[in-house]
Amino acid sequence: MYGMLHCFAGYAAARAGDRHRANDLLAEAEATTSRLTSDLQRHHALAANLVSYKGRDELAAALSR
């Protein structure tokens, strides 16, 4: 849940045009993913969501220019 909240917040920051904050939030989500190596199901789910949100953030940042 912690990692997903960072994904959501990162997307919101990107939509608001704050690319630096979006990158910071996604970096924290990625760090959370690396800490979940003992629970493979959660690790894979968060990793997949992180990839999805990184793509969304790049799109949102491009649209806000």
C-alpha positions as CSV (number, residue, x, y, z in Angstrom):
1,M,0.0,0.0,0.0
2,Y,2.8,2.4,0.9
3,G,4.4,2.0,-2.6
4,M,1.1,2.4,-4.4
5,L,0.4,5.7,-2.5
6,H,3.7,7.0,-3.8
7,C,2.7,5.9,-7.3
8,F,-0.6,7.8,-7.0
9,A,1.1,10.9,-5.6
10,G,3.8,10.8,-8.3
11,Y,1.1,10.7,-11.0
12,A,-0.7,13.7,-9.3
13,A,2.6,15.6,-9.1
14,A,3.3,15.0,-12.8
15,R,-0.2,16.1,-13.7
16,A,0.4,19.3,-11.8
17,G,3.6,19.9,-13.7
18,D,6.0,19.1,-10.8
19,R,8.3,16.6,-12.5
20,H,11.0,16.8,-9.8
21,R,8.5,15.8,-7.1
22,A,7.0,13.1,-9.3
23,N,10.4,11.6,-9.8
24,D,11.1,11.7,-6.1
25,L,7.9,9.9,-5.3
26,L,8.4,7.3,-7.9
27,A,11.9,6.7,-6.6
28,E,10.5,6.0,-3.2
29,A,8.0,3.6,-4.7
30,E,10.8,1.9,-6.4
31,A,12.8,1.6,-3.2
32,T,9.7,0.1,-1.5
33,T,9.6,-2.4,-4.3
34,S,13.1,-3.5,-3.7
35,R,12.3,-4.0,0.0
36,L,9.5,-6.5,-0.8
37,T,11.8,-9.2,-2.2
38,S,10.7,-11.7,0.5
39,D,7.0,-11.4,-0.7
40,L,7.3,-12.1,-4.4
41,Q,3.6,-11.6,-5.2
42,R,3.6,-8.1,-3.7
43,H,7.0,-7.3,-5.3
44,H,5.8,-8.2,-8.8
45,A,2.5,-6.4,-8.4
46,L,4.1,-3.2,-7.2
47,A,6.9,-3.5,-9.8
48,A,4.2,-3.8,-12.6
49,N,2.3,-0.8,-11.2
50,L,5.5,1.2,-10.9
51,V,6.3,0.7,-14.6
52,S,2.8,1.7,-15.5
53,Y,2.9,4.9,-13.4
54,K,6.3,5.9,-14.7
55,G,4.8,5.8,-18.2
56,R,1.8,7.8,-17.1
57,D,4.0,10.4,-15.4
58,E,6.1,10.9,-18.5
59,L,2.9,11.4,-20.5
60,A,1.4,13.8,-18.0
61,A,4.7,15.8,-17.9
62,A,4.7,16.0,-21.7
63,L,1.1,17.2,-21.8
64,S,1.7,19.9,-19.1
65,R,4.4,21.6,-21.2
